[in-house]
Amino acid sequence: MARLRHLVVGVTTLLMCIFIFISMQHPNTIPVWVDSQSDQNSEQVHTSKYIPAKYRDSYLSKKTRNGNIPHTNEGIQLAAARELSKFVDHDLPLGSNDLMDKGHRSAHSNGEQEIQSNPIHQVSQQADEKSKFSNSDNIKSKITKQERVCLIAKESVYEQTSCTREEIKLRQLPEATTVIELEDLPNNTHFYPEIGNGHVATVIYSDTIYMNGLYNGPDIFSARARIPSTAAVMINISTPTSGYKRKYRMDFGRGVFSEIYTASDFNVEVRRYAHRRLPGLLVTDLTVNRTLPARSLVIDFNVNSGPPSEDIDFHEEGQGLMSGFTKIAEYPDLAPVTPVSVMYSTVLPNMTFDDFLWAYLPYFTCVSTVRSEAIECFNEAMNMLVNGTLFTSHVEAWESLWNEGRIDLTGNDSIALTTYAGLYYLLSSLPLENSQSWPFIGLSPEGLAHGGKSEEYWGHVFWDQDTWMFPSIMLLHSDLGRIIVGTRLRTHDIAVRYANLTGFKGARFPWESAFTGFDVTRSPECRVFEVHLTSDTSWMMRRYLQLTNDTDFLVKDDGYKAIADIANFWLSRAVLNPETSQYEIRDVMGPDEWHSPVNNSVFTNAAAVQSMMTALYAASLANQSASPEWINVVNTMYIPFDEELLYHPEYDNYVRGTTVKQGDVILLGYPLQWLMSDQVRVNDLDYYANVTPSGPAMTWSMFTINYLQVGQSSEADTTFLKSMYNVQEPFKVWSENADGTGSVNFHTGIGGYLQSLLFGYVGFELTNNHIIMNPLLPPSVTKVSVTGFDYVGNSLDVIFDAANMNITLTKEGDPLSISVKEKVQELRVGVTLTFFRQQARIFPT
């Protein structure tokens, strides 16, 4: 008997070893990756593990409704599956409401499909029997037609586990002004919406993903490096071939694009989003809901990856991971080529649903310059999926952003929707926080989802960021505004080097920059003559200081040094005219790029003066000694002005009647706040409105603000509506030109539009000591609500209609007071003050 027992134990041990070996070769559990070793260069080598230790322990320790889970691969899988069953679709209806119980969706759990080693873009559109997802007989026998089941991928079949129900979280934002739903997509794919999170972004259905800071190409040919998309998972319902309807839905409030297929017996939804909490992650997921099925449902899958990247030397490492380097560094002496890794889910070619009433399939793409971070991102996505927090954490992050700062307009849903869409697009190109290992590079005119070498602006950073996009973001989201300011501080040393190389002192920020911060301007004329961006950078920093009084920024973060270096650049760039004893700036190009080089561009000269005034202001805040030369140039800078016609010629020898590209001189009033009489300002506005034939999208927004500030509301309404000609339907995508040509999606135009609301109709005006508000309703709008405008550490809400205005302090920083008709009241958290609609002044006390 003893020998028999030993024999049994030995055979059992052998069988267990064989089972473990087979399980390792053909695991049936959720695929994730863990690090296994490091080499001399700290590049980590990874092996495929299907439940890493940090997850495995938690699964083994969990109890389910049926008791303890056995310590086996199948037990671990079922534990994970029961965690997946907590997942709830908090977002979109998967069809008609008659499929829902009392207004609630059915609870969803999640199926996972095993990662294969073949590259995603090589997946065949024809399914073979080995890879085809099917229903095994033993599964069919366990499923009743009335059950809702959650499915876990197990090789070529699925196994079921139990599901739980959850309540659906109510939407915080109104659908009418945050959601677009339609049956057909626009014919022009340029007008498709985008999803992004400031780290990665893509246009819906595009074969391309772009990543913040990832560029390829030498010097002026640097452009965003194209990553072939592994997120553009496309579906086709091959069976049945008819009998269903399809619609598309863009939810700006939750940052989700969906396509929904509805039939009498099934609903299929595909969602696409860039995860707002997990920066490197793009998600495409599919959910199937079926009523009592009388017919088979077959869905084919393929991925629109396009051709191989011409910018990155990728190599497949197997198990859904590809890595490589950009091919050509921008400036090799400043920075080498950039590594990039992409971890992604494999997409199998089709799936057949017979008796399954519910199924969920997620597809992940994680992108990083650090290989281990891409893998960790993928693992974290799986962990969030298991914990039922993947989608909800994304939605909550967007809700948090909207709660911190947004604009609501009542009375005209189209304008309100345009406003939400515009703010969504800007926020989608911004990270929630700046990574120390891979900093945010900056905002480009067409946002993060565009900028390849065949596009308009190649992902470069222009004055568009500082002058057009920054102001509204800073007012509503000061933490994100600080990230934008940081993009210029990051390249301050490069700007000092650039000034020196071009024969000047201080810091000169180039007209176009990308990864290194050095000059990548493609136009020779703009490269040499369009120097006003240096002033635009200083102006942005001044706005930041006016809204924050952040002395740490000046002292600890070298903000004062950057501001002073900009002022010193203009000292060396300006020349003294001995005949007039005035300083001049010659051979420049102003915002009107149709005319250059010119002498004494009125905008360039005035902006240079403002740069030195900003340096004086910063010196007082930082307790630094101001250069007396700054004061001298401020007082003696030549500003072209026609004493007879009482207007500002655009530059020396400007000929009346000459057409201009865009708003140039009119920028003296706003944003530069140049001191002049209202009459002169109106003269400038009226004259240049007539010689600006079209202008890019942001031009008319600046006319709007300036007209409002001089009390010309009728003219302001006209130019406000004119600015919206650049909004392309149906997804409220902005084009650079009103006819739909030029850069798309033109974030610069969005930035101008948002400024026309905040600094125009709401009437915010910043000074060094206070902020003015002078509210007026936009055309066809009956009420305006601004949630969370930030000022010196405070957040405030403003609501006004035609008669009244309410102001509420919602977050307390430096003590604030408000003055209305010289009556001063203290602002207190949670206390709403109501006034007749009129000008008010808010100031620290």
KELUM-932345 format. One record per residue (C-alpha): residue in one letter; x, y, z. Coordinates in steps of 0.05 Angstrom, whole numbers, plus 32768, in hexadecimal, padded with zeros to 4 digits. Layout:
<rs>
aXYZ ...
</rs>
This chain:
<rs>
m800080008000 a8039802F8011 r805880237FCD l8014802E7FAD r800C806F7FD3 h805280867FBD l804180727F76 v7FFF80997F78 v802280D57F96 g805980D07F62 v802880CB7F28 t7FFE81037F45 t803B812F7F4C l805081207F05 l800A812E7EEA m800981707F11 c804C81837EF4 i803381727EAE f7FF3819A7EBC i801B81D67ED4 f804981D27E98 i800E81CE7E68 s7FEC82077E8C m802982327E84 q802B82227E3A h7FE0822D7E30 p7FC8825A7E67 n7F7D82667E6E t7F8082A57E96 i7F8282F07E8B p7FC183047E64 v7FEF83357E86 w803983417E86 v806D83477EBD d80B683597EBE s80E6831E7EC5 q812C833B7EC0 s815483797EAE d819283817E84 q81CD83B07E8C n81A883E97E6A s816B83E27E97 e814283CC7E5B q811483997E79 v810883567E5A h80C2833A7E63 t80A382F67E62 s805A82E77E5B k803882D97E9E y7FED82D27EA0 i7FE182E57EE8 p801A830D7F08 a802883037F51 k800B83447F68 y7FC883317F48 r7FCC82E67F55 d7FD082EE7FA0 s7F93831A7FA3 y7F6C82EA7F78 l7F7F82AE7FA2 s7F6B82D17FE2 k7F2682E67FC8 k7EE682C37FD9 t7EAB82BF7FAB r7E6282B47FB7 n7E6E82697FB2 g7EA882677FE3 n7EF382627FDC i7F12825F7F97 p7F4282247F8E h7F8A82347F81 t7F8A821E7F38 n7F9082427EF6 e7F4582377EEB g7F3682507F31 i7F60828E7F27 q7F3C82997EE5 l7EF882947F05 a7F0C82C27F3E a7F2282F57F0A a7EE282EA7EE4 r7EB882F87F20 e7EDE83387F2B l7ED183487EE2 s7E87833E7EEE k7E87837F7F17 f7E9583A77ED9 v7E5C83D47EC6 d7E5283FD7E87 h7E4384407EA5 d7E4184637E63 l7E1584557E27 p7DD584317E19 l7DE083F27DF1 g7D9F83F97DCB s7D58840B7DDA n7D3F84187E20 d7D0E83DE7E1E l7D4A83B07E28 m7D5A83D07E6B d7D3A83C37EAD k7D1C84027ECB g7D4D842F7EA8 h7D8A84087EBF r7DBA83E47E91 s7DCB839C7E9E a7E0C83937EC5 h7E48837E7E9D s7E8383537EAC n7EBF834B7E7F g7EDA83167E51 e7F2483167E41 q7F4482FA7E03 e7F8882DA7E06 i7FC283017DE7 q7FE182DF7DAB s802782EB7D91 n801483017D4B p8017834D7D3E i7FD3836D7D3F h7FD8838B7CFA q7FE583467CDC v7FA483287CF5 s7F8083097CBB q7F39831E7CAD q7F2982D57C9E a7F1F82AA7CDB d7F3B82647CDE e7F1F822F7D0B k7F5882327D3D s7F4F827C7D4D k7F0482827D45 f7EDF82967D84 s7EA782637D8D n7E7882467DC1 s7E8C82017DD9 d7E5681CD7DE4 n7E6481C97E2F i7E5982147E35 k7E1882117E0E s7DFD81DC7E3C k7E0882087E79 i7DE682467E5E t7D9C82537E60 k7D7C82837E30 q7D6982B17E69 e7DAE82B87E89 r7DDD82F27E84 v7E2382D77E82 c7E6982F17E84 l7E9B82CF7E57 i7EE582C27E61 a7F1082B17E25 k7F2F826D7E2A e7F58825E7DEC s7F24825B7DB4 v7EE682577DE0 y7EC7827B7E1A e7EB482657E60 q7E7E82857E89 t7E7A82A27ECE s7E4682C77EF6 c7E3583107EEE t7E1D83457F1F r7DF183827F15 e7E0583C97F26 e7DE0840B7F25 i7DF184397EEC k7E12847A7F01 l7DEB84B67EE9 r7E0A84E77EB8 q7E2085297ED5 l7E1F85507E94 p7DE3855A7E66 e7DE2852E7E29 a7DC785657DFC t7E07858D7E03 t7E3B85557E0B v7E24851D7DDD i7E1F85177D91 e7DF984DC7D75 l7DEF84CE7D2B e7DE384977CF9 d7E1884AA7CC6 l7E6084C17CCA p7E7884FD7CA2 n7E9584ED7C5E n7ED485157C6F t7EFD84EB7CA0 h7F2385297CB4 f7EE6853D7CDB y7EE484FE7D05 p7EEC850A7D50 e7F2884F77D79 i7F3784D67DBB g7F7484E67DE5 n7F8E84F07E2B g7FCB851C7E22 h7FFA84E17E1B v7FDB84BB7DE0 a7FA584CE7DAF t7F8584B67D6F v7F4E84CA7D3F i7F14849A7D3F y7F21845F7D0F s7F65847C7CFC d7F9F844D7CEE t7FCC847A7D17 i7FDB84887D60 y800484C37D76 m802984CB7DB8 n803D850B7DDC g8085851C7DCE l809184E37D9C y80B085037D5E n80D984EA7D24 g810285107CF1 p813E853F7CEF d813885887D04 i810285AA7CDB f80E785677CC3 s80D685507D09 a808D853A7D0D r8063850D7D39 a807984C57D31 r804284987D18 i8030845B7D41 p800684297D19 s7FC584237D3E t7FB683E67D67 a7F7984077D83 a7F4F84117D44 v7F2983CF7D4C m7EF483CD7D15 i7EB8839F7D16 n7E8883847CE3 i7E49835D7CF4 s7E4C83277CBF t7E1183007CD9 p7DDA83167CD5 t7DE783417C98 s7DAC836F7CA5 g7D75837F7CD6 y7D9D83AE7D03 k7DAA83F87D09 r7DEB841B7D17 k7DF8845E7D38 y7E3584857D50 r7E3B84AB7D90 m7E7084DC7DA7 d7E6C84EB7DF1 f7E9885277E00 g7E8585267E49 r7EA284E17E53 g7ED684E07E1C v7EB984A47DF8 f7EA884957DB0 s7E77845C7DA4 e7E5884377D6A i7E1884127D7C y7DF583DB7D54 t7DAC83CD7D67 a7D7F83957D50 s7D4083747D6C d7D69833F7D8E f7DAE835E7D9B n7DD4839D7DAA v7E1F83A47D9B e7E4783E07DB3 v7E9083F17DA4 r7EAE84277DD0 r7EEF844C7DC5 y7F1284787DF7 a7F5784907E0E h7F5884807E58 r7F5884C17E7F r7F7A84A37EBD l7FAB84727E9D p7FD2849F7E6D g7FEF846C7E3D l7FAF84467E32 l7F7E84447DF8 v7F4284177DFF t7F1383F97DCC d7EDF83CB7DE9 l7EA383A57DCF t7E6483917DF5 v7E2E83637DDA n7DE983607DFA r7DB5832F7DDE t7D6D83207DEE l7D5482D97DE3 p7D7F82CA7DA6 a7D5D82A97D6B r7D9682B17D3A s7DE182AF7D3A l7E0B82ED7D42 v7E5082EF7D21 i7E7E832B7D28 d7EBE83327CFE f7EF9835A7D18 n7F34837C7CF8 v7F6383B47D0C n7F7183F17CE2 s7FBC83F57CEE g7FCE84117CAA p801484097C8E p805183FE7CB9 s806C843D7CDA e809F84657CB1 d80B484897CF0 i80C284517D22 d80EA84117D19 f80BA83E27D3D h80C883997D4A e809683677D65 e80A983457DA5 g806E83157DA6 q803583127DD7 g801983557DBF l805583817DCA m807C83A97D97 s80B783D77DA6 g80E684037D7F f810684477D76 t80F684837D4D k812384837D0F i814184C97D0F a814E84F67D4A e8138853F7D45 y817B855A7D5D p81A985207D70 d81D7854D7D99 l819B85607DC4 a8176851E7DC8 p817D84D97DA8 v814684B17D85 t810C849F7DB2 p80F884597DC8 v80AF84457DC6 s808A84067DDA v804283F27DCC m801F83BB7DF3 y7FDD83A67DD4 s7FA683727DD4 t7FA183417D9B v7F6283447D71 l7F4983027D57 p7F2583047D15 n7EDE82F37D29 m7EAE82DB7D5F t7E6E82B37D5C f7E3782BD7D8F d7E0182897D94 d7DE382847DD9 f7E0D82B97DFB l7DE082F07E15 w7E18831F7E29 a7E6283257E19 y7E9883597E23 l7EDB835D7DFE p7F0F83927E0F y7F4B83A57DE3 f7F8483CD7E02 t7FBD83F57DE4 c7FF284117E12 v8029843F7DF9 s806784577E1C t80AF846A7E10 v80C284397E47 r80B583F07E37 s80A683DC7E7E e807484167E84 a804D83FF7E47 i804983BA7E66 e803683D57EAA c800084007E89 f7FE383C27E69 n7FE5839C7EAC e7FC483D77ECF a7F8D83D97E9B m7F81838F7EA7 n7F80839B7EF2 m7F4E83D37EEB l7F2483A77EBF v7F2483707EF3 n7F1383A27F2A g7EDA83BF7F02 t7EFA84047EFF l7F1484097EB8 f7EDC84307E97 t7EC084507ED6 s7F04846E7EE9 h7F09848C7EA3 v7EC484AA7EA8 e7ED084C47EEE a7F1084E67ED7 w7EEB850B7EA1 e7EB4851E7ED1 s7EE885397F01 l7F0585637EC9 w7EC185807EB8 n7EB2858D7F01 e7EF385B47F07 g7EE685E07ECB r7EB385E67E94 i7E8486167E70 d7E3986097E6A l7E0D86317E3B t7DC1862F7E3F g7D9386427E05 n7DBB86297DCA d7DCE85E07DCD s7DF885E47D8E i7E26861A7DAB a7E2785F67DEE l7E3B85B57DCB t7E7185D97DA3 t7E8C85F37DE5 y7E8F85AF7E07 a7EAD85907DC9 g7EE385C57DC4 l7EF785BF7E0D y7EF785737E06 y7F2685767DCB l7F5785A47DF0 l7F55857A7E2F s7F5F853B7E07 s7FA385557DF1 l7FB885647E39 p7FD085347E6F l7FB385367EB5 e7FF9853C7ED1 n803F85437EB7 s806A85057EB7 q80B1850C7ED1 s80CA84D57EA2 w80A784F07E64 p809085387E6A f805985597E42 i8077857A7E04 g804085AC7DF4 l7FFF85B97DCE s800185B97D82 p7FD085DF7D56 e7FAD859E7D41 g7FB1857B7D85 l7FD085397D98 a7FA7850D7D68 h7FC7852E7D2B g800B85467D16 g802C85127CE9 k805D85267CB3 s8025852C7C7F e7FFA855A7CAA e7FF985A57CB3 y802285B47CF1 w804785727CFF g803785737D49 h806485B07D54 v805885E37D8C f804A862A7D74 w802F866A7D94 d7FEC86477D8D q7FF886267DD0 d800D86647DF7 t7FDE86987DD9 w7FA186707DC4 m7F9886307DEB f7FB886407E2E p7F8B86787E47 s7F4986527E4D i7F6B86137E67 m7F8F863C7E9C l7F50865F7EB3 l7F27861E7EB9 h7F5F85EC7ECA s7F9A86107EEA d7FBE85CE7EF7 l7FBD85BE7EAD g7FD186057E9E r800F85FB7EC9 i802185BE7E9E i801C85E97E5F v8049861F7E7E g807A85E77E8F t808385D67E46 r80A886197E3D l80D086127E7E r80E785CE7E66 t810785EC7E29 h811F862D7E48 d816886187E44 i815F86077DFA a8141864C7DEF v817E866C7E0F r81AA86437DE1 y818086567DA4 a818586A07DB4 n81D0869A7DBA l81D686747D78 t81AE86A97D54 g81D786E27D71 f81AB86FB7DAA k81AA86FB7DF5 g817786DC7E24 a814786A67E0C r812786A07DC8 f80F0866D7DC0 p80EB86547D78 w80AD865D7D4E e80A586117D4B s80C085DD7D7B a80B685937D87 f80DA85607DB3 t811B85847DC1 g80FF85CA7DC4 f813085E17D8F d811986037D4E v80F485D57D1E t80D2860D7CF6 r80C885F77CAE s80BB863B7C8F p80FD86617C88 e80D986A47C8E c80B486907CCE r80F486727CEA v811B86B37CE3 f80E786EA7CEA e80AC86D07D14 v80CB86DD7D57 h808D86F47D7E l808486AD7D9B t80B886BF7DCE s808A86F77DE7 d804E86C87DE4 t8073869A7E14 s807E86D37E44 w803686E97E3E m801F86A27E51 m804A86A37E8F r802E86E77EA1 r7FE786CC7E9D y7FFC86927EC8 l801886C17EFD q7FDB86EE7EFB l7FAE86B27F09 t7FD986907F3D n800B86C07F5F d803886827F5E t807B869A7F77 d809686537F7A f808F86517F2F l80BB868F7F2B v80F0867A7F5D k80F2862E7F63 d80DF861E7F1C d810986547EFB g80CC86777EDF y80EB86BB7EEE k812B86A87ECB a810486957E8C i80DB86D57E8E a811987007E98 d813E86DC7E60 i810586EB7E31 a810887357E44 n815387357E38 f814987167DF4 w812087527DE0 l815387817DFC s818587637DCB r8153875E7D92 a813B87A67D95 v816587DE7D77 l816688277D8A n815588577D51 p818388937D5E e815688C27D37 t811888B47D61 s8139889B7DA1 q810788617D9F y811488177D9D e80FF87F07D60 i80FB87A77D4D r810B879B7D04 d810687627CD3 v80CD873B7CF3 m808D87177CE1 g804F87257D0B p801286F77D11 d8000870F7CCB e802E86DF7CA7 w801D86FA7C63 h804D87347C6D s8096872C7C80 p80C987417C8F v80AF87837CA9 n80C987B77CD9 n80A487C77D1A s806B87967D17 v803B87B77D48 f802A87757D69 t8073875E7D6E n808A87A07D8D a805087A47DBE a8059875B7DD2 a80A487687DDF v809187A27E0D q806087757E31 s809887417E3A m80C287747E5F m8086878B7E88 t807B87427E9B a80C4873E7EB1 l80BA877C7EDD y807B875D7EFB a809E871A7F07 a80D9873D7F27 s80AB875E7F5A l808B871B7F6B a80CD86F67F70 n80F1872E7F96 q812387367F5E s814587747F44 a8128878B7F02 s815487A27ECA p814F87ED7EBE e815887DE7E74 w811587BC7E73 i80F487FC7E8D n811988267E5A v810287FB7E1E v80BB87F77E39 n80B888437E3A t80D9884F7DF7 m80C188167DC9 y80A6882F7D86 i805D881A7D79 p8044882C7D33 f8007885A7D37 d7FE388877D06 e7FD288C87D2A e7FA488E07CF3 l7F7A88A17CEA l7F80888C7D33 y7F9288437D25 h7FCF88167D27 p7FEF88047CE5 e800587BB7CE7 y804E87CD7CDA d807988047CBE n8062881A7C78 y802387F17C7B v7FF688067C41 r7FAC88117C52 g7F8087DD7C31 t7FB487A67C31 t7F9387647C45 v7FAF873E7C81 k7FAF86F47C92 q7F9186F87CD8 g7F8687227D16 d7FC887457D25 v7FC0878D7D3A i7F7F877E7D5E l7FA587527D8F l7FBF87927DAE g7F7E879A7DD4 y7F7587527DE7 p7F9E872B7DF9 l7FD6875E7E01 q7FAB87917E27 w7FD087CB7E07 l7FBA880E7E21 m7F9388367DEE s7F51885A7DE9 d7F1288347DD7 q7F0C885E7D98 v7F5188487D7F r7F4088007D91 v7EFE88037D6A n7F2288237D2F d7F5487E97D2F l7F1D87B67D33 d7EF187D47CFD y7F2A87E07CCC y7F4C879B7CD3 a7F0987767CD1 n7F0187917C8A v7F46877D7C72 t7F4687377C8F p7F24870E7C58 s7F1C86CE7C80 g7F5086C07CB5 p7F5D867F7CD9 a7F2B86687D0D m7F46868E7D49 t7F4586D37D27 w7EFB86E27D30 s7EFC86CD7D79 m7F2E87047D86 f7F0287377D62 t7EC9871F7D8F i7EEF872B7DD0 n7F08876E7DBB y7EC587867DA3 l7EA587717DE4 q7EDA87957E0D v7EC887D77DEA g7E7D87CC7DEF q7E7087B97DA7 s7E44877C7DB6 s7E2187797D72 e7E6487757D4D a7E7C87437D81 d7E4187157D75 t7E4E87177D2A t7E9787037D2F f7E8686CF7D65 l7E5786AC7D36 k7E8886B57CFD s7EBE86907D25 m7E9086537D28 y7E90864B7CDC n7ED086237CE9 v7EAA85EE7D11 q7EA185B07CE6 e7E6585837CF3 p7E5185547D0E f7E87854B7D43 k7E9785967D4D v7EDD858D7D31 w7F0085CF7D21 s7F2285DE7CDF e7F5586157CD7 n7F2E86347C9F a7EE3863E7C9A d7EDE86147C5B g7EF885D77C80 t7F3F85DC7C65 g7F7F85E57C8C s7F9185C37CCD v7F5D85947CEC n7F4C858E7D27 f7F6385D67D30 h7F6D85DE7D7B t7F8586257D72 g7F3F86387D59 i7F2186147D94 g7F4D863B7DC3 g7F38867D7DA4 y7EEE86697DA7 l7EF286587DF1 q7F1586997DFF s7EDD86BF7DDC l7EAE86A07E0F l7ED886A97E4E f7EFD86E97E40 g7EC787057E12 y7E8086F67E28 v7E8F86E27E70 g7EBD871E7E6F f7EF987067E97 e7F3387377E94 l7F73872A7EBA t7FA0875D7EDC n7FDA87557F0B n7FAD87637F47 h7F66874D7F36 i7F39872C7F04 i7EFF87517EE4 m7EBE87307ECE n7E8D87557EA0 p7E5A87217E89 l7E2F87237E4A l7E0786EC7E2A p7E1F86CE7DE8 p7DED86CF7DAF s7DB086A17DBA v7DCB868C7DFE t7D9E86987E3B k7DCD86837E73 v7E1786797E7B s7E36864E7EB2 v7E81864B7EBE t7E9586147EED g7ED786197F11 f7EFE86547EF8 d7F3F86567F1F y7F5E86937F3F v7F9786967F72 g7F8886517F8E n7F3D86597F8E s7F07863C7F61 l7EC786627F53 d7E8686567F2E v7E64868D7F06 i7E1D86897EEC f7DFA86C27EC8 d7DBE86CF7E9D a7DA2870F7E80 a7D90872C7EC4 n7DBA870E7EFB m7DFD86EE7F0B n7E1186BE7F42 i7E5886B47F5C t7E6A867A7F8A l7EAE86697FA8 t7EB4861D7FA5 k7EFD86147FB9 e7F2486427FE6 g7F6A865C7FDB d7F8286A27FE8 p7F4A86CC8008 l7F2086EF7FD2 s7EEF87287FD0 i7EC187427F9A s7EB1878A7F8A v7E71879D7F66 k7E6287E77F5E e7E9887F47F93 k7E7487C87FC6 v7EA587947FDF q7E9187507FF9 e7EBB87168011 l7EB586D57FEA r7EAA86978016 v7EA9864E8003 g7E6386357FF3 v7E43867A7FF7 t7E2286927FB7 l7E2086DD7FAC t7DEA86F77F7C f7DEF87397F57 f7DCE875B7F1C r7DF787497EDF q7E2E877D7EDC q7E7987877EE0 a7E9B876A7F1D r7EE287697F37 i7EFF872E7F5E f7F4087387F83 p7F6B87187FBA t7F6487387FFF 
</rs>
